[in-house]
Amino acid sequence: MPRIPAHTLDTAPEASRPTLDALGKRMGKILNIHAGMAHSPVVLAAYAAMSGAIREHGTFDARTRETIALAVGSANGCEYCQSAHTVSAKKAGLSEDQTVAVRADAIDFDDKLAAIATIARQIATDTGTVTDAAWQRALASGWTQEELAETFAHVAVNLYTNYFNHFAGTELDVPAAPRLTA
């Protein structure tokens, strides 16, 4: 059950409306996560600023961005983000089976994506700490130090959304991600 109400453009605080409208247009609809964030203009603005910085300055392709998002969402058990990013990852060219492999930490289809997913997962689960072995594996697979640093921004925005969804109790308004088998 949602703890924070999901707003429409008509019910959102005035200061949230332009950002909520822009997100709705970019996504094709107002997603429940954004509608909930709109309850507090600062929450929505912080998300939009982080996402905007990544759009403006980020260098990763959609497959890489979605791999990072799926790895972080899985590490944090965020059903909403795993579901939303499964949809986005499929649009970016990953198959449903590949999205499951990313979430299960079992990427066997792309060594470079596997290396960046490991970095992202470690950042998310170990307060930013990454092992030397993971760092060296990422460099060896073709990631640059600049790209590894950029990964931190992607993890940060995904942690923000994961934690918000847990905090707010965001209701799923996208198709549920496939269940992981044990």
Disulfide bonds with the S-S distance in Angstrom:
none
